[in-house]
């Protein structure tokens, strides 16, 4: 059977025999993968011409809801995906991380739509006044790039690796071409088959090639984005492509790294953190048979606890049942293929120039319901390097800090003091993740601050968080997944940071009124619009950005201030009339800022009758810019600043229904400017309200 490529809107097989793919458990042939005969220039052009415009005309909210719909659809096909996944050597737990973890990424990135405007672009960051008379300003907008995202993925996570990347580029509004590693591409193909069958994505938004990437990188341009996950050496080769350098194509790399875990000096066999440490190592060595870019490769232990740690890790590993993942007793499957096993063993031989095996064997492994020779099975290998700083001929310093065996292999190394382990961690020249297991907050702080420059993520693990911790090896869609140096220097995820890789940030300058018209967000000092009636009497659809009311004035008295002090209990000295104000920042008794904010609400809120405004949702960016003294006359400039969609809450059970769930509504941001009799702004805030829609 030949795997199919989905390109140019059709499923197409490549020419020639292609690369043979095997069942990692039985060694039996599964399929062949070939991209021979494919025109990669046309594939990229199709994405740019067909997929890109279709996605760009959708708003961020529409694209986010598209991801959510896709995630819900894929959940209906889990059994099919799991049935194929075991052929990659994955256990049920391994497959859960890959398949449902990938779908979870779709959900998580879909939720980011709420942080973006319901438009085809969004404003990024604060606006800046650029002139003394407030007539010239600047801000930034983000728009989708007009190219294609090319994802070159690793073999270890054929589903998660694809979904966590496409979720980000699709939300941003860019189409993609996915090139999974060939050895496990049959699982990626199965998922893409369902994605295409769903017809949820617009045509051209997703293309798949199973096999060699051919000359694809020779046809990228400056509007494209390339992402790569895999070995640092392969990543460097691709990143150095002359066309990528010439066109200045963004290249986001996430490379395998020599991640480490540290046992804090405070942890002893009597403390709960000891068992947490042992369990974390066993999990990371055996999950996906150690084939994780975030896997623990280096284990740093206080030198006086080496023997006890070796004993307990070895005991824990010996309890791990290896074999056919379809057997419910199996906790560790095989590597992805014979070639991977051969490469891991070759890397272990390099590590043996400075270490010795203290658990496991390179030659034998006990398995159940499988043939250890036919399948790509391998024993967990625990190494001990007693001299991690000793130079070895042929290496910069020591192989333990340079060589990665991408399988169930880890090396224990001793350290004297916490500063020593910080230095050891940095010898990896950049890692995706490090964990320190400690109950001592000072040790935790010292390690985190000291090691952060060389790591993309640091987990502080102790008894307080262990039960709910996602663990050392779990990248999360809303946190940065990447790392400096050897780890690639990229950011695959990280919430909105990941989305921005596919967006162009452009500064725009002009008058506040002009920028308001362009961005659909009211800019302070722009010309307001007459609303014809009070803003609180308008439904969500009826409100226009820039509609503005100027309220009547209210005189602030000393009695007002005294009453607010008594009511709130805030008797700060500046609010007391009899205070001697010599040496303070104030001339006399000053009104509470929150009192002025409350007065503002009294001035702009419309009467006692029910209206479309359902509730006050919060206050952002509240600032008090000028003292308000007794006798001041305050009025409010109240402007419709921004309108945001508010998705209806999904309720599966009747008992979960809350009052107001049936009301269709949106969020309106209002700019509140508190102005005194001199026409100076004494305070400014953004108030958020829930406003009902007229059509329910």
C-alpha positions, 0 to 999 in steps of 0.5 A, spaced: 500 500 500 502 506 498 500 512 502 497 518 499 499 525 499 494 531 499 496 536 494 492 541 490 486 539 492 486 531 491 489 525 494 495 523 490 500 517 490 508 519 489 511 515 483 516 509 484 517 504 489 518 509 495 520 508 502 518 502 506 514 503 512 514 497 518 510 496 524 514 497 530 512 491 534 512 486 529 517 488 523 511 487 518 511 492 512 505 497 513 506 501 507 510 505 502 511 513 502 513 517 496 513 524 493 517 522 487 514 526 481 510 531 485 511 539 483 513 542 490 513 549 487 506 548 485 504 545 491 506 552 495 503 556 490 496 553 491 497 554 498 498 561 497 493 562 491 488 558 494 488 557 501 491 563 504 486 568 501 480 563 504 483 564 511 485 571 511 478 573 509 476 570 515 476 573 522 480 571 528 474 569 531 471 565 525 478 561 525 478 560 532 471 557 532 473 553 526 479 550 530 474 548 535 469 545 530 475 541 528 477 538 535 470 536 536 470 532 529 476 529 531 474 526 537 469 522 534 474 518 530 479 516 536 478 509 536 481 509 529 487 513 530 488 509 537 488 502 532 493 505 528 498 508 533 500 502 536 503 500 530 508 506 531 510 502 538 506 506 542 502 504 548 495 507 550 498 512 554 503 514 549 498 514 544 493 518 549 499 524 549 500 524 542 492 523 539 488 527 545 494 531 546 494 534 539 486 535 539 487 538 546 492 543 542 486 545 537 482 546 543 487 551 547 489 555 541 481 556 539 480 559 546 485 564 544 480 567 539 478 571 545 484 575 546 484 577 539 479 582 535 473 579 531 476 582 525 481 580 519 487 583 523 488 585 530 491 591 534 498 589 538 500 592 544 499 600 547 498 606 542 503 612 543 501 619 543 507 622 538 505 630 539 504 635 544 497 637 541 494 630 541 493 630 533 499 625 531 499 618 534 502 611 532 500 603 534 501 597 531 497 592 527 498 584 526 496 581 519 497 574 516 503 573 512 501 572 505 505 565 504 505 558 506 507 555 513 511 549 511 512 544 517 517 539 517 515 534 523 519 529 527 517 521 527 515 521 535 509 525 535 505 524 528 499 527 531 501 532 536 507 534 532 502 536 526 496 539 530 500 543 535 503 547 529 497 547 524 493 550 530 497 556 530 498 557 523 490 556 522 488 561 527 493 566 525 490 565 518 496 562 514 495 555 510 500 550 511 504 544 508 505 538 513 511 534 512 511 528 517 517 524 518 516 518 513 517 512 519 510 514 522 507 518 517 501 513 516 498 515 522 499 522 520 495 521 513 490 517 517 488 524 521 489 528 515 484 523 511 479 525 517 480 532 517 479 533 509 473 529 509 470 533 515 470 539 510 471 544 516 477 547 513 477 551 507 480 548 500 488 549 500 488 551 508 492 544 509 496 540 504 500 533 506 506 530 503 508 523 506 515 522 504 521 526 502 521 534 502 524 534 495 526 541 493 520 544 497 525 549 501 528 552 494 521 555 492 519 558 499 519 566 499 519 571 504 512 571 506 512 563 508 514 560 514 518 554 515 518 550 522 522 544 524 522 539 529 528 534 529 535 533 530 539 539 531 544 537 525 538 536 521 535 543 523 542 546 521 542 543 515 535 546 513 536 552 516 542 554 512 538 553 505 541 558 500 534 560 498 531 561 506 537 565 507 537 569 501 529 570 502 530 571 509 524 566 511 522 565 518 525 559 520 522 556 527 526 550 530 525 546 535 531 541 536 532 535 541 536 537 547 540 534 553 534 536 558 536 535 565 533 533 572 536 536 578 535 532 585 535 538 590 540 538 596 534 538 601 531 532 598 532 525 602 529 518 602 524 520 608 521 526 604 515 525 599 520 529 594 524 523 593 519 518 590 516 524 586 523 524 583 524 517 582 517 516 579 518 522 574 525 519 571 521 512 570 516 516 567 520 520 562 525 514 560 519 509 559 513 514 556 514 513 548 520 509 550 524 515 551 523 518 544 521 525 546 524 531 545 523 533 552 526 527 555 530 527 561 537 525 558 541 528 564 540 526 572 544 531 577 544 528 584 548 530 590 554 526 590 552 523 597 546 520 595 548 517 588 548 510 591 541 510 593 538 514 587 541 508 583 538 503 587 531 506 587 531 508 579 533 501 578 528 498 582 523 502 579 525 501 572 525 493 573 517 494 574 516 496 567 513 491 563 515 492 556 512 489 550 506 489 545 502 495 547 495 491 545 497 487 552 494 491 558 499 489 562 505 493 558 507 500 560 513 501 555 512 499 547 518 499 542 522 504 538 519 507 532 523 502 528 529 498 527 533 504 524 531 508 530 534 502 535 540 502 531 541 509 532 540 509 539 545 504 540 550 507 536 549 513 541 550 509 547 556 507 545 559 514 545 556 515 552 560 509 554 566 513 553 565 517 559 560 512 563 558 505 565 551 502 564 548 501 571 541 498 569 539 495 563 542 491 557 544 493 550 543 486 547 537 483 551 530 485 553 525 481 556 518 483 552 511 480 552 506 478 547 512 480 542 518 478 538 524 482 541 528 481 535 523 482 530 520 488 533 524 495 535 524 493 542 530 496 547 531 495 554 531 502 558 539 504 559 541 507 566 548 510 565 553 513 571 558 518 569 562 519 575 566 525 572 561 529 568 567 535 567 572 530 565 574 532 558 574 526 553 578 526 546 574 528 540 569 532 544 568 539 546 568 537 554 564 530 555 559 526 551 554 526 556 553 534 555 554 533 547 551 526 545 543 524 545 541 517 545 534 519 543 530 513 546 530 510 553 537 512 556 539 517 561 545 518 565 546 520 572 551 525 574 554 527 581 554 534 584 557 538 590 553 544 591 547 547 587 551 552 583 555 546 580 549 543 578 547 550 574 553 550 571 552 542 569 545 544 566 548 549 562 553 545 558 548 542 554 548 549 550 541 550 551 535 545 552 528 545 552 526 543 559 529 542 566 526 540 572 528 541 579 525 537 585 526 541 591 521 543 597 526 548 599 524 555 596 531 558 596 534 552 592 528 553 587 529 560 586 537 560 586 536 554 580 531 557 576 534 564 576 541 561 575 539 556 569 533 560 566 538 563 560 539 556 558 532 553 558 526 554 555 522 552 560 523 550 568 519 545 572 519 546 580 517 539 582 515 538 589 509 535 594 505 541 593 504 541 586 506 533 584 499 531 584 496 536 579 503 537 575 503 536 568 510 533 568 517 534 566 516 532 559 509 535 557 509 542 553 503 546 554 500 550 548 499 556 552 506 556 555 513 557 551 515 550 548 522 551 545 529 553 548 535 557 546 542 554 543 542 547 541 534 547 542 533 551 536 532 558 539 524 557 537 517 558 540 513 553 537 507 554 542 507 560 548 499 562 546 499 568 542 507 568 542 506 562 537 501 565 533 505 572 532 510 567 528 505 567 522 503 575 523 506 581 520 507 586 525 506 593 522 506 600 525 501 605 523 501 612 524 496 618 523 491 622 527 487 619 533 481 619 529 484 616 523 487 610 527 480 609 530 477 608 523 482 603 521 483 599 527 475 599 529 478 601 536 477 608 539 483 612 540 483 617 546 483 624 543 479 622 537 473 625 534 467 622 538 460 621 534 453 623 537 449 617 539 443 620 538 440 617 545 444 614 551 449 609 550 446 604 555 439 604 551 443 601 545 443 593 544 450 590 542 449 591 534 446 598 535 453 601 538 458 604 534 465 605 535 467 612 537 460 614 540 460 618 545 457 622 551 459 628 555 455 628 562 453 633 566 458 636 572 458 634 579 462 638 584 466 634 589 465 637 596 469 635 603 463 632 606 463 627 600 470 625 601 468 624 609 462 620 607 466 615 602 472 615 607 466 612 613 463 608 608 469 604 605 473 605 611 479 608 607 482 613 612 488 614 609 491 621 611 491 624 605 483 624 605 482 627 612 481 634 612 485 636 618 492 633 616 498 637 616 500 637 608 506 640 609 511 635 606 506 631 602 504 630 595 498 634 596 495 641 597 489 639 601 484 634 603 484 630 596 478 625 594 479 618 593 481 615 586 475 610 587 470 615 589 471 619 583 471 612 579 464 611 583 462 618 581 464 617 574 459 611 574 453 615 577 454 620 571 454 615 565 450 610 568 443 611 565 437 611 570 433 606 574 430 602 568 432 596 565 436 596 559 441 592 554 447 593 559 446 586 563 452 587 568 459 590 569 464 585 567 470 589 570 475 595 569 482 595 566 487 600 565 485 605 571 489 610 572 488 617 577 492 622 573 491 628 577 489 630 584 481 632 585 480 637 591 474 639 594 470 644 589 473 641 583 467 640 578 468 633 575 464 631 568 465 624 564 467 623 557 464 616 556 466 613 549 464 606 546 471 603 545 471 596 542 466 591 541 468 583 543 464 577 541 462 573 547 460 566 545 455 562 548 457 557 554 456 550 552 451 547 557 451 539 556 447 538 562 440 541 564 443 542 571 449 546 569 444 551 566 445 558 569 441 564 569 443 568 563 445 562 559 440 563 554 441 571 553 445 572 547 450 578 548 457 581 547 462 585 551 463 592 550 469 596 552 468 603 554 473 609 555 472 613 561 475 619 562 474 623 568 475 631 567 475 637 571 473 644 570 480 646 567 478 640 562 484 636 564 483 629 565 484 627 572 483 619 571 482 614 565 479 607 565 477 602 560 470 599 563 467 592 560 460 591 560 456 585 558 451 588 553 445 584 550 444 583 543 437 585 540 436 579 536 436 573 540 
